């Protein structure tokens, strides 16, 4: 499979050093990813549900807990529904952990940064 036949999408926050490092690792591996600055574009419910489905995870898996502690501590309570978490992430995109990488080999939150290598060719 050529690099052109292997699309890479990065949900990116350029202010985040982890996200910038993952972008560099992707480029060093020979890919030019589609970069989506999700803080500018926002999220939709189908988009988040699609990413979570690909990850086989629930919304709590992509909740940025450090931000939630400050912005929305109620989201950290045990009884919060998945629908409530998704609604909060749509309303406040910063609540989603970053960076998220999507390739034909899988979808993941690239933390630690080296984990991105698991979803690249090779």
N, C-alpha and C positions, 0 to 999 in steps of 0.2 A: 504494500500500500504506500503510495507516495504521500508526501506531506500535504499536497493539494487535495488529496482524497481523504484527509483526516482532519475534519474541522475541529477547532478548539474555540470555545467561548469562555470568556472570563468576566464574571460579575465582579466589578472592580471599584475600589475606592482609592483614588490616587493620593489621598492624604494618609493612607495606612501603609506603614513600612512593610508589613507582612504581604499586603496585596501587591505592592511594588516589587518585592522580592520574587513573588510567584510569577509576575509578568516577565521579569528578567529571566527566570528559569525556563519559562515556556519559550521565550525568544532564543535563548542559548541552545535549546534543543532543536531549533530550526523551524519553529512555527511562528506565524503571525496571527495571533488570535483575534477573534471578534471581541472587542472590549466594550462592555456595557457598564457605564457609570450609573449604577442603580440608584444612587442618591439623587441624580438628576432625572432619570427616567421613571423612577418609582417601580412598584410591583403591582401585579394583578393577582387575584386569587388563583385563576387557572395557571398562571406562570409559576407561582410558588408551589402549588399542588403538583405540577409537572416535575419540578426539581425534586421535591420531596419523594414523589413516586419513584423517580430514577434512583434516588439515594436509599429507597426503602426505609424511610425515616418519617417521624412526625415533626411538627413545627418546633417542638422544644429543641430538636437537634440543631436547628439553625438560629436559635434565639441567642443574640449577643447579650449574655448575662451581665457583663460589666456595665453596658449601657442601660439595660433594663433596671438595674439596681438604682440608677439615678433618675432615669426618665419615667419608668413604669414599674415600680417595685411590686405592684399588684400582680404582674405577669409571672412572678416567681413563685406564687402560691400554688400549692399542690392541686387545688381544685379547678384551675383555669382550663377551659375547654380548648381543643385545637382550633375551633372556629374563632374564639376570642383572640388567641395568639395570632392567627392569620390576619384577622381584622386589624390588630395593633401594628403588625408588620407592614400592612398596606398603608395605614395611616402615617406611620413613622418608619420609613425604610431603613433608618439607621439601626433599628432593632435587629436586623438580619446580620448574622455573622458573615464575615468575609475573609478571604475571597472564595467564591464558589466557581469551580471549573467544571465544564461539561465537554466531554469528548466521546467518540464512539466506544471507548473502553470503560466509561463510567462517569459518574457525577459525584463530586465531593467538595467539602469545605477543606481547602488546602491549609490546614493547620495540623502539624507543623508544615512549614513551607515545602519540605522535601516530599511530602505525600503527593504532590502534584505529579511526580515522576511515575506513580502507579497507574495514572490514566493517560499517559503519553505512550506512543509507540516505542517498541524496543525493549 
